[in-house]
Amino acid sequence: MHPAIWIILLVVCLGLGFGGGYLIFTNIAKKDADGALNKARKIIEDANKEAEEVVEEAKSKAKKAIFEAEEKGQDRVKQLKDEAKREILESKQEAEKEFKEKKIELANQENRLNQREHNIDRRDSVLLSKENALEEKQEALHKKQLAQEEEFRNKEKEINTKFEEIAKRNEEIDKELTRVGQLSLEDARTEILKRVEDKMTQEVTAYMKQREEEAKENSEVMAKNILGLAIDKFSQEVISERTVSAVSLPSDEMKGRIIGREGRNIRSLEQMLGVDIIIDDTPEVITVSCFDPIRRETARLALEYLIKDGRIQPGRIEEVVEKAKNDVQKSVHEAGINAAFKLGLPRINKELLDIIGRLKYRTSYGQNVLDHSIQVAYLTGIMASELGLDVNLAKRAGLLHDVGKAVDFEMEGSHVEIGVRLAKKYGEDEVVINSIESHHGDVEATSVIAHLVSAADTLSAARPGARSETLENYIKRIEDLEKICKSYDGVSSSYAMQSGREVRVLVVPEKISDNDAYKLARDIKEQIENEMTYPGQIKVSVVREVRATEIAK
């Protein structure tokens, strides 16, 4: 057969095969699609049924859960209400307890305030009674003075009246002598005037002596009253200070750190501060020794800063020393300003205020010189007020009387000489300058205020406990005082009293007369002044007692 025919047959077969296959595939696909569609419908129906069942089940569970939640919520609300009621009750009880405690505390405070008010009222009443007593004394003195003045005027009138009577009698005597005697009128008058003059001279002398004694007695009484009033008005605590500064250490290990390697730290400190630092066996203490109180205080502060900081080395030491110097200078300036403010003294030179503030670190026999100067200023001001003098000038003189002690370690001369130079340098009043140079008797006082400063200085220094001295010096001074008194012939015994401020000398009456007793007191006083050194004043009392004894049998 022809190949073309084969090809045609092949093509026809292929076409028939493709057509039959398509029909078969179409029928099969249609059957599969109908089966899948039916299966899908069934699945959807099953799913709808299951969904309805799940929804119903969920609704029932939800209803059940809501019911249980409502029951639990009611129980929780009830529980919360109970807890809230309990907390409110506890808060209320606690508040009531706190209120009772506050009430008790307020009652205690009220009792303390009432007690304090009662003490203040009692103190006011005591002060008022003292003030009334002093006013009564002053009024009595004033009345006595007025009475004495009135008596003096009356006596003067009596004397003038006597002079007039004598003049009349002289005229009568002149006439009588002229008539009777052989004397001329001029001779008779001369004789009578001479007799009258002699008699009147004796009377006037006696009267003047009496007035002088009364004036001395009154002046002594007034002086005692003024001093007593000043001391009563000014009452301040006595403060004693030590002249060696001690610095406490947290442990003995700190001593080694302060000394440093090969002693470089302690050498740096002593070189920068100009003090001696003494480290001995005393546990947890080092001592700073220096004649200058400012340098000693600076060293004490610097050591405290270094101990607190813990870094002890030459570089840090230099910073701390500079800080301590600034702190001390600030303290000095504030002390000067506070002293002037306490006394109400205006217009004091700033540099002079700094010098006054340096007295805060200066002591004399253990007494702080700044406190002593303020005391003297107060006492001088009170006494000046009683005498009608310038109170501010008196306070100024009292405050500056020992100002030389602030720099007596740095300048040549005694503290009196240095104080006078400083007062002149800063333009102080002549009364202040004289008060400074006369308060130890170096020169004569030229004003009443200078005398008041000297008296106030003695009062402040002689107050019990104001000044201290070592036991050995005190015993030696008492022994020397009694030894001087016993060295005189006719002295039976002598006793030093009031810490050596008074000595009583008992004499043998057969050897020492009354006049000799006055001379003996003066001689002992002069020997004490020439041979002894002592603070304040020493009163010498010579006692001569005569006893006449008879025995009745």
Sequence and secondary structure as in RCSB ss.txt:
>XXXX:A:sequence
MHPAIWIILLVVCLGLGFGGGYLIFTNIAKKDADGALNKARKIIEDANKEAEEVVEEAKSKAKKAIFEAEEKGQD
RVKQLKDEAKREILESKQEAEKEFKEKKIELANQENRLNQREHNIDRRDSVLLSKENALEEKQEALHKKQLAQEE
EFRNKEKEINTKFEEIAKRNEEIDKELTRVGQLSLEDARTEILKRVEDKMTQEVTAYMKQREEEAKENSEVMAKN
ILGLAIDKFSQEVISERTVSAVSLPSDEMKGRIIGREGRNIRSLEQMLGVDIIIDDTPEVITVSCFDPIRRETAR
LALEYLIKDGRIQPGRIEEVVEKAKNDVQKSVHEAGINAAFKLGLPRINKELLDIIGRLKYRTSYGQNVLDHSIQ
VAYLTGIMASELGLDVNLAKRAGLLHDVGKAVDFEMEGSHVEIGVRLAKKYGEDEVVINSIESHHGDVEATSVIA
HLVSAADTLSAARPGARSETLENYIKRIEDLEKICKSYDGVSSSYAMQSGREVRVLVVPEKISDNDAYKLARDIK
EQIENEMTYPGQIKVSVVREVRATEIAK
>XXXX:A:secstr
  HHHHHHHHHHHHHHHHHHHHHHHHHHHHHHHHHHHHHHHHHHHHHHHHHHHHHHHHHHHHHHHHHHHHHHHHH
HHHHHHHHHHHHHHHHHHHHHHHHHHHHHHHHHHHHHHHHHHHHHHHHHHHHHHHHHHHHHHHHHHHHHHHHHHH
HHHHHHHHHHHHHHHHHHHHHHHHHHHHHHSSS HHHHHHHHHHHHHHHHHHHHHHHHHHHHHHHHHHHHHHHHH
HHHHHHHH      B  SSEEEE S THHHHHHH GGGHHHHHHHHHHT EEE  SSTTEEEEE S HHHHHHHH
HHHHHHHHH   SHHHHHHHHHHHHHHHHHHHHHHHHHHHHHHT     HHHHHHHHHGGG EETTEEHHHHHHH
HHHHHHHHHHHTT  HHHHHHHHHHTTGGGGSTTTSSS HHHHHHHHHHHTT  HHHHHHHHHTTSSS   SHHH
HHHHHHHHHHHHSTTS    HHHHHHHHHHHHHHHHTSTTEEEEEEETTTTEEEEEE TTT  HHHHHHHHHHHH
HHHHHH   SS  EEEEE          
